[in-house]
Amino acid sequence: MARLLPFVLFLGLLALLGFGIAWNKTHDQREVPSPLIGKPAPAYTLPLLYDAQKSLSDTALRGKPYLLNVFGSWCPACVEEHPVWVQAQQDLGIPLIGFNWKDDPADAKAWLERFGNPYAQIVADNVGRVAIDFGVYGAPETFLIDAAGVVRLKRVGPVTPDYIERELKPAIAALGKAAP
Amino acid sequence: MKRAGALLLWLLLAPLALAIDPLPFKDAAEEARFQALARELRCLVCQNQNLADSDAGLAKDLRTEVFEQMRQGKSNAEIKRYLVSRYSDFVLYDPPLRGKTWLLWFGPALLVGIGALVVAVTVRRRARPAAAAAPAAATAPAAGEEEDW
């Protein structure tokens, strides 16, 4: 029995390391879990990108769910993600609101000109204050906010068609059932 | 020699100071408090740097946020709570002690304890057959088994 002990320990170590590798493959180490999920989204009033005189606030969007997509023209991963939104925006069934983060409005407009504009409305947070309230730490990020203004889902990093089918659409469908 | 040392220290610290955008501190005490607080907070973009060291855009914004909240008269604990409510415990370099983090805090000590126990048991076991083997060396298969270790 004592002879087997080192071998058993070795197997245990192997299992531990194997678990570590498997876990890292399925989890993004850099992803910070959002404490906002299940809580009301922070209050904000931000100017519109295309009409800085006007502004949009969280209260104006109450009553129906929407997606809030944080992007910036300076963000390479947003370019990667953007076509997915352009494609999927039609059949999501809820509005997609753009959140232009720490960007030059002229750059943002040129960027949207080039890659397409899937957004129903775009708010601009050039200072980054509201982004901190939302716990944004790297674009792109996407929040699903329900009719009551509660954050339901957060995606850090680019969305993929697979993510939209497997996570986002079911989450949106679940909202419809919960709030008639 | 002393001056050369001071110069060297200054040169080593200079990049650190440059990474920090000038904030209008009213006195040295306020700056010291800010720096100490910023060192306890993690930069979320470059996750192995603290807020004081990082030159990332978000770190700059967060430093401004921390500074302004300090000016509003908030305590360090209140500022940390604000950031934790948005970025989770991850922004703290020292995770708080609670059920979920118990293993993180005491795991290493636990492992050292287990190691010490194993060493103690092994040493004792080796000492015993050696003492017993002295009168009857050939008839001790247990001692032979121990040698594999």
Chai-1 contact restraints between the chains, C-beta under 6 A:
chainA,res_idxA,chainB,res_idxB,connection_type,confidence,min_distance_angstrom,max_distance_angstrom,comment,restraint_id
A,V32,B,S88,contact,1.0,0.0,6.0,A-B,restraint_1
A,V32,B,F90,contact,1.0,0.0,6.0,A-B,restraint_2
A,P33,B,S88,contact,1.0,0.0,6.0,A-B,restraint_3
A,P35,B,S85,contact,1.0,0.0,6.0,A-B,restraint_4
A,P35,B,S88,contact,1.0,0.0,6.0,A-B,restraint_5
A,G128,B,D61,contact,1.0,0.0,6.0,A-B,restraint_6
A,I132,B,E65,contact,1.0,0.0,6.0,A-B,restraint_7
A,G135,B,R86,contact,1.0,0.0,6.0,A-B,restraint_8
A,G135,B,Y87,contact,1.0,0.0,6.0,A-B,restraint_9
A,Y137,B,L44,contact,1.0,0.0,6.0,A-B,restraint_10
A,Y137,B,L58,contact,1.0,0.0,6.0,A-B,restraint_11
